[in-house]
Amino acid sequence: MLAGLLRSLLFYAAAPTDTVSRPAVHAALRANLPFFAIACVVLIAGAASLLLSRLRSRDRLLFWLGIFSLLYGLRLLLLNELVRASLGLSFNDVAPWVFGITYVISLPYALFARELFGRAWRRAFEVWYWAALAFAVFAVPFAFSGRPLNALNFLNSALVTSGTLLLLIHLLWRRSDPSAFARSLTWPLVICGLLILLQNRGIQPWGFNTEPVGFLILLAGLGWVAVRRSLAISRRLSEVEQELATARRIQDSIIPRSSPQLLSLSVASRYQPMTSVAGDFFDFLKTGDTRLTILVADVSGHGVPAALVASMLKVCFAAQRPWAHDPAQVLAGLNSMLRDSLGGQYVTAACAAIDLSARVITYSGAGHPPTLLMRRQAGEVIRLAENGLFIGPFPQATYSNVSVSFESGDKLLLYTDGIVEATGPDGVEFGQDTLERFLQSAAHLAPGDFIEQLFRRISTPAQQDDWTAVVAQFD
């Protein structure tokens, strides 16, 4: 197209220099070159908006601005006499495309407004959008049919004008309280509306078509608002990332860095959150050389709220040291301390107290998946499923214990439900039965190797929940 445009310019430049043709050449250049430049600016702005929306913040405001600008820039090019001459086209050849673009350009304009103001007056912008969509579906086929378009042009102008007035009313209405950068759209909308109104009434105060100039002013306003919001979103995202990094460091500090050391007991653990911070938690209370209490908990939800509750669990569990030998009392104490602090969330937990001298495990649970005891010599898996209510929602919840003996070589596995609910590439959950069979087949492995093999088995590119496992082996 550029080569054809240059040929057109050379043609005009080489035209006869008589007194009739030279003024006509100058008039054609004056009438078309400025608007060709405007079309190029609008197209470049549209492409830049789409690129920024894709690479920087994926902000849909920039996306709709880009579509809006590209459509209008293409319309200006098709209306430009120099461009048509370079392509060897007449106005009748491009008219269906010009009118088709005219009838659909309201759609990205309405979507921009809906995206900008969000919930405020959202229903009004929704009505505008659906009206523009219905009109486009009806009018575009007429644009390519060659039928008279005067009524459609009037309806299209009314639709664009009403949408622009809706934007202005929203910006000026005090109770809507638009943000400062949105209010900067007021004057571009007013100026653009006045210039288009003058053009529609055949008034050209400066001797040329004022509509493209008005659109350029409007585009500058829309672009200013879109870029400012995109930068604001980027700043907020950066702040959130910094806060998440801080939360992750804090959470890492509450997770035990090493396993407790006891004679004739080997312990290994692993914690793998789904996101930067998570709601899974585990900890140990060592009371003497032969007693260890293990707590594994899962806070409802994900992200920072769940991580905050997990941080509270750290403090509350440490306060249960006097009753560490009694898991039911530990869970009751956690429920008492947390019931007024969870804000609608809840906690499931498994607590096991190991007494090496008596070779007994005492266990209690709070709405948690059963803890598994693998008896090495018998080759069987026992479920410890003594469960009470969730921690948090039920102030009067009570818990009870179950006790079971162990022998050398046995393994105790505490875990969160993310492990049994892990979904493989085939869409099938790992499941409770598969976990128990895996525990039987891997009974010969040391605790650390067992957990490594387990996490490798459930590994998936799209982890759907936090994974936590604690294994204790009686040597």
HELIX and SHEET records of a PDB file:
HELIX    1   1 LEU A    2  ALA A   13  1                                  12    
HELIX    2   2 SER A   21  LEU A   55  1                                  35    
HELIX    3   3 ARG A   60  LEU A   79  1                                  20    
HELIX    4   4 GLU A   81  LEU A   87  1                                   7    
HELIX    5   5 PHE A   91  VAL A  104  1                                  14    
HELIX    6   6 SER A  106  PHE A  117  1                                  12    
HELIX    7   7 ARG A  122  ALA A  143  1                                  22    
HELIX    8   8 ASN A  150  LEU A  172  1                                  23    
HELIX    9   9 ARG A  174  SER A  176  5                                   3    
HELIX   10  10 ALA A  180  ARG A  183  1                                   4    
HELIX   11  11 THR A  186  ASN A  200  1                                  15    
HELIX   12  12 GLU A  211  ILE A  254  1                                  44    
HELIX   13  13 GLY A  303  ALA A  318  1                                  16    
HELIX   14  14 ARG A  321  TRP A  323  5                                   3    
HELIX   15  15 PRO A  327  LEU A  338  1                                  12    
HELIX   16  16 ASP A  417  VAL A  420  1                                   4    
HELIX   17  17 GLN A  432  SER A  441  1                                  10    
HELIX   18  18 PRO A  447  ILE A  458  1                                  12    
SHEET    1   A 5 LEU A 265  GLN A 272  0                                        
SHEET    2   A 5 TRP A 467  PHE A 474 -1                                        
SHEET    3   A 5 LYS A 411  TYR A 415 -1                                        
SHEET    4   A 5 THR A 371  ARG A 375 -1                                        
SHEET    5   A 5 GLU A 380  LEU A 384 -1                                        
SHEET    1   B 5 ASP A 280  LYS A 286  0                                        
SHEET    2   B 5 ARG A 291  VAL A 299 -1                                        
SHEET    3   B 5 VAL A 347  ASP A 355 -1                                        
SHEET    4   B 5 VAL A 360  ALA A 366 -1                                        
SHEET    5   B 5 ASN A 387  GLY A 388  1                                        
SHEET    1   C 5 ASP A 280  LYS A 286  0                                        
SHEET    2   C 5 ARG A 291  VAL A 299 -1                                        
SHEET    3   C 5 VAL A 347  ASP A 355 -1                                        
SHEET    4   C 5 VAL A 360  ALA A 366 -1                                        
SHEET    5   C 5 VAL A 402  SER A 405 -1                                        
END                                                                             
